[in-house]
Every structure is written in structure tokens, then in C-alpha cells.
């Protein structure tokens, strides 16, 4: 069971100039700085009554802090001999092609059968993210398939995380979305944050974190469009929220899409291309994962859009 925790404190005057996450780690020593940083990014921290989602924000001293969170009981999990589709592996990292339906890391309700359970059986992993998310540099949703990079040691983890932060990684997806596009390509710039109406969802919100998504039309179908989507930023549910925001939700999406959508086991979204710099050698590397069967079989069932020759 999750336990609801409410924390209140006042920033000390002698903490002037500290980062917000650093100051809160000192005020609430029972909780790690990494956990507090997650709370800040998840918009669970109020500073003087207003949401603050910037861990690096400097405190002035005297601010009132209120935190309202649900803390899940510690999950115990173990390595499991689960088949992995490993696209690439060296001493620093792996690139894995995750199937649709596989959860990335353990949590309540998903203590086993996750990608992390499988990775732990296969290889040692970095420890930066603690015991629940070892090796995990970035995530994709349970029902999204495709490529993930995984760190095998802490040095590699820090290097790969820095690449993500600096927007140096190529991350391209295929998304099958509702509706027919007139334009051939476009860019969505809309800040994202936690939805005030449903805390389980993300939404386009004023004052949210910058989010940029580029898209190109790959193929048009009657009522649907296959897009190649390139992430400039990597916010939670970014593609799914941005596509719904412009009126073209991802087909099959149970959270952001319409009730009437394509059958299947979730959103038709596949992480197809991943580019990275090898942390030790500096080599630029690019990996591809072809569309999986669940995706191609659905495309085969759709009617291609009949493009009319203006001549």
C-alpha cells in the first residue's frame, strides 16, 4: 500500500543560495536528495504556496515548504531469466529493443517481469538510480515498444544522462495517429506538466517544462496517419500529450486517446531510432529497430489514402 506523507518546514536563513533540492534534503533528512528532486519535478512541492518544479532554483531563506506525496512501500525484486532483444552491448552500455507490454522497472503491481528484472540477470548495472531502477538512463512507457539505452556502470550512466540533458541523442519514433494531415511536417512547442484535473496524466500547462516535438508524415491512411516523430526534449508522455493537443491522438492510446480507437494492447508508438555517443571511445553510434508485428499488422489492415493528382 502507498502511504500518504505531508511534510512542512521553513527554509533556514543560513541556507541562502542553496539549490532547492539541496535545501529540502537538509530539511527532510529521512528522504534522499534524488527522491526529493523527483518530487520537485513531479510538481509535488509548494514554495510559499506556489508549485516549484525547478530543483536548481536558489532559495533565499524564510520560504515555507509544503510537500504532499504518496510513498510506495519498498519493492523487493530479483533477477529473472527473461529473454532480451539486445541490439548492442559493450562494457559500458546496452541498447535493448523493448517489446510492447513490458514495464521498464519494478513498482507496486509490477514487482516482476520487468525489463530491469531481466537486465539484472544478464549483466551488472549502474547504481545511480538506486535499487529499483539500476541502469535505467531513460524510460519508455509500458505499451510503447522500441529502443532503450542502459548503463552498465556509473561513469557510463553519467555520460549518457549528460547527453540526454544536452539534447545530443537522436530519438525517433513511429506513431500511428488519428486523423489525416494536410501538412507534410511540423513542430509542436508546448510546455508540459502534471494535469490539474488528473494527477496521473500530463498536460499542456502554462509554466510547464519546455517540450518540443518534430514530426513528418510517412504515410497517409483513411482516418489515420503514420508519422516519424523526433524528440527534441524527453518529457513524460511527451509524444502522446502533444499529439492529443493538436487533435491527432496516438491510435490505441488508453490515456490520451478517444474511446473509439484501433484495437490492440495500447498505443501504436515505437521507438525506432536511437543515436548516442559511446561514453569511453567517443564513437557516434546509431541503432534501428524495425516496426514490430503488432504495428505492421495493423498498418496492413488500414486503407491507404488515395492521393489525387492535381493534373
C-alpha positions in Angstrom: 0.0 0.0 0.0 1.1 3.6 -0.7 1.4 5.8 2.3 0.4 9.5 2.1 3.1 11.8 3.6 2.7 15.5 4.3 5.8 17.5 5.1 6.1 21.1 6.2 9.1 23.2 7.0 10.6 26.7 6.7 13.9 27.3 4.9 16.6 28.5 7.2 18.2 31.9 6.6 21.6 30.1 6.6 20.5 28.1 3.6 20.6 31.2 1.4 21.8 30.5 -2.1 21.4 26.7 -1.9 19.6 24.8 -4.6 16.0 23.9 -3.7 16.7 20.2 -3.8 19.8 20.6 -1.6 17.9 22.7 0.9 15.0 20.3 1.1 17.4 17.3 1.6 18.7 19.1 4.6 15.3 19.9 5.9 14.0 16.4 5.4 17.0 14.1 6.1 14.8 10.9 6.1 14.4 11.2 2.3 17.2 11.1 -0.3 18.0 14.1 -2.5 17.2 12.1 -5.6 13.7 11.3 -4.2 13.2 15.0 -3.3 14.3 16.0 -6.8 11.7 13.7 -8.3 9.0 15.3 -6.1 10.0 18.7 -7.3 9.9 17.6 -10.9 6.5 16.0 -10.3 5.2 19.3 -9.0 4.6 17.9 -5.5 6.5 20.7 -3.8 4.9 24.1 -2.8 7.2 27.0 -2.1 5.3 29.9 -0.4 2.1 28.3 -1.6 3.1 28.0 -5.3 4.3 24.9 -7.2 8.0 24.8 -7.8 9.3 22.3 -10.4 12.9 23.6 -10.7 15.4 21.6 -8.5 18.2 24.1 -9.3 16.2 27.2 -8.2 18.0 29.1 -5.4 16.4 29.6 -2.1 16.5 32.9 -0.2 15.8 31.7 3.3 12.5 32.0 5.1 10.4 30.3 2.4 7.6 28.0 3.7 7.7 24.5 2.2 4.8 22.1 1.8 5.1 18.6 0.3 2.2 16.2 -0.2 3.2 12.9 -1.7 2.3 9.2 -1.7 5.3 7.0 -0.9 5.1 3.4 -2.1 6.4 0.7 0.2 9.8 -0.6 -0.8 9.5 -3.1 -3.6 11.5 -6.3 -3.3 12.5 -7.8 -6.6 15.1 -10.1 -8.1 16.9 -11.0 -11.2 14.9 -13.1 -13.6 15.9 -15.1 -16.7 13.7 -13.3 -19.2 14.6 -13.2 -22.9 16.0 -9.8 -24.0 16.3 -8.5 -27.5 19.7 -6.9 -27.2 20.6 -4.7 -30.2 24.1 -3.8 -29.0 26.3 -4.4 -26.0 29.8 -3.4 -24.8 31.5 -2.9 -21.4 29.6 0.4 -20.8 26.1 0.0 -22.1 23.4 -2.0 -23.8 20.8 -1.0 -26.3 17.6 -3.0 -25.8 14.6 -3.4 -28.1 11.7 -3.5 -25.5 8.5 -5.3 -26.5 5.1 -3.7 -26.1 3.6 -4.6 -22.7 6.9 -4.8 -20.8 7.2 -2.5 -17.8 10.7 -0.9 -17.6 11.3 -1.1 -13.9 9.6 -2.6 -10.8 6.8 -0.8 -8.9 3.8 -1.8 -6.9 1.8 -4.2 -9.0 4.7 -4.9 -11.3 7.3 -6.4 -9.0 8.5 -9.0 -11.6 8.7 -9.5 -15.3 10.1 -6.0 -15.9 13.0 -5.0 -18.1 15.1 -4.3 -15.0 14.4 -7.9 -13.7 15.7 -9.2 -17.0 18.7 -6.9 -17.1 19.8 -7.8 -13.6 20.0 -11.5 -14.6 22.1 -10.6 -17.7 24.7 -8.1 -16.5 25.8 -5.8 -13.7 24.2 -2.4 -13.9 24.9 1.2 -12.8 23.7 2.1 -9.3 23.0 5.8 -9.7 19.2 5.3 -9.8 19.2 3.1 -6.7 17.9 -0.5 -6.3 14.6 -0.1 -8.1 15.9 1.5 -11.4 19.5 0.2 -11.8 21.0 1.1 -15.2 17.9 2.9 -16.4 19.0 6.2 -18.1 15.6 6.9 -19.7 12.3 5.2 -19.9 9.6 4.5 -22.5 6.0 3.6 -21.5 4.9 0.1 -20.8 2.8 -0.1 -24.0 5.4 1.7 -26.2 7.9 -0.6 -27.9 11.4 0.1 -29.1 14.9 1.1 -28.2 16.3 2.0 -24.8 19.9 2.6 -23.7 21.0 1.0 -20.4 24.2 1.9 -18.4 26.3 -0.9 -17.0 28.4 1.3 -14.8 28.1 4.7 -13.1 30.6 6.5 -15.3 28.6 5.5 -18.4 25.4 6.4 -16.7 26.6 9.9 -16.0 27.8 10.4 -19.6 24.6 9.1 -21.2 22.5 11.2 -18.9 24.5 14.3 -19.8 23.9 13.5 -23.5 20.1 13.5 -22.9 20.2 16.7 -20.9 22.2 18.4 -23.6 19.8 17.1 -26.3 22.6 15.3 -28.1 20.8 12.0 -28.6 18.8 11.1 -31.7 15.4 9.7 -30.6 13.0 9.0 -33.4 9.6 7.2 -33.1 6.9 5.9 -35.4 3.5 7.0 -34.3 0.2 6.0 -35.8 -2.2 8.8 -35.0 -5.9 9.6 -35.6 -6.8 12.0 -38.4 -5.4 13.0 -41.8 -2.7 15.6 -42.0 -2.7 18.3 -44.7 0.8 19.4 -43.9 3.8 17.1 -44.5 5.8 18.1 -41.4 5.6 20.3 -38.4 6.9 21.2 -34.9 4.9 21.3 -31.7 6.2 23.6 -29.0 4.0 23.4 -25.9 5.1 23.2 -22.2 4.2 20.1 -20.3 3.3 19.5 -16.6 1.1 17.4 -14.4 -2.6 17.7 -15.2 -4.5 19.6 -12.5 -7.6 17.5 -13.4 -6.0 14.1 -13.3 -2.7 13.7 -11.4 -1.9 10.5 -13.3 -1.8 12.4 -16.6 0.4 15.0 -18.1 -1.0 18.1 -19.9 0.0 21.2 -21.8 0.2 23.8 -19.0 1.3 27.4 -18.7 4.6 27.5 -16.8 5.3 23.8 -17.5 8.6 22.4 -18.6 9.7 23.2 -22.2 8.7 20.4 -24.6 9.5 20.3 -28.4 8.3 17.5 -30.8 9.0 17.4 -34.5 7.0 15.3 -36.9 7.0 14.2 -40.6 4.3 12.3 -42.5 5.4 8.9 -43.6 2.1 7.5 -45.0 -1.5 8.6 -45.1 -4.4 6.3 -44.4 -8.1 6.8 -44.4 -8.7 8.3 -40.9 -5.1 7.8 -39.7 -1.6 9.0 -40.4 1.8 7.3 -39.8 4.3 9.8 -38.5 8.0 9.8 -37.9 8.4 11.8 -34.7 11.7 13.2 -33.4 12.1 14.3 -29.8 14.0 17.4 -29.0 13.1 17.1 -25.4 12.0 14.0 -23.5 9.2 14.8 -21.1 6.9 12.2 -19.6 4.3 11.0 -22.2 5.5 13.9 -24.5 4.5 12.4 -27.9 1.2 11.2 -26.6 0.2 14.5 -25.0 1.5 16.7 -27.8 -0.4 14.6 -30.5 -3.6 14.8 -28.5 -3.0 18.5 -28.0 -3.0 19.2 -31.8 -6.1 17.0 -32.3 -4.3 13.8 -33.5 -4.0 11.5 -30.6 -2.0 8.3 -30.9 -4.1 5.4 -32.0 -4.8 2.9 -29.3 -3.8 5.3 -26.5 -5.9 4.4 -23.5 -5.0 7.5 -21.5 -5.0 10.4 -24.0 -6.9 9.0 -27.0 -10.6 8.7 -27.8 -12.7 5.7 -26.6 -13.3 4.7 -30.2 -9.8 3.8 -31.5 -7.9 0.9 -33.0 -8.0 -2.4 -31.2 -4.8 -3.7 -29.6 -2.8 -3.6 -26.4 -2.1 0.1 -26.2 -0.8 3.0 -28.2 0.8 2.4 -31.6 4.1 4.1 -30.7 7.5 2.6 -31.4 11.0 4.0 -30.6 12.7 3.1 -33.8 15.9 5.1 -33.9 18.4 5.8 -31.1 21.6 7.8 -31.5 24.3 8.1 -28.8 28.0 8.8 -28.2 29.8 5.8 -26.7 31.0 7.1 -23.2 34.5 5.7 -23.4 35.5 5.8 -27.1 33.5 8.9 -28.1 32.2 7.0 -31.2 28.9 8.2 -32.6 26.5 5.3 -32.8 23.0 4.9 -34.3 20.7 2.0 -33.8 17.5 1.0 -35.6 14.6 -1.2 -34.6 12.1 -2.1 -37.3 8.4 -1.9 -36.7 7.2 -4.9 -34.7 4.5 -7.2 -35.8 1.6 -5.7 -33.8 2.3 -2.4 -35.6 2.8 -3.7 -39.2 -0.2 -6.0 -38.9 -2.4 -3.0 -38.0 -1.0 -0.9 -40.9 -1.8 -3.7 -43.3 -5.5 -3.5 -42.2 -5.8 0.2 -42.9 -6.9 1.7 -46.2 -4.2 3.8 -47.9 -5.3 7.4 -48.5 -5.9 7.9 -52.2 -3.8 11.0 -53.2 -5.4 12.9 -56.0 -3.1 14.2 -58.8 -3.9 17.8 -59.4 -3.0 17.5 -63.0 
